[in-house]
Amino acid sequence: MSNLLYTIAVILIIFWAVGFFAYSAGSIIHILLVIAVIAVILRLIKGRGI
């Protein structure tokens, strides 16, 4: 499950980068970035076994 979460986070970051440089996606792309960052943080926390 964590590999899937990490993959989704990477895809969202790529979409954010494309949208940021294209200026056509609007503010929704920044919401995707926030979701991706949260997903990466959750994976790091769960990966440590805390």
Number of C-alpha atoms within 10 A of each C-alpha: 7 14 9 9 15 19 15 16 23 17 15 22 20 15 16 21 14 14 17 15 9 10 10 10 14 11 11 10 20 18 13 18 20 15 16 23 17 13 20 19 14 14 17 14 11 11 10 7 6 6
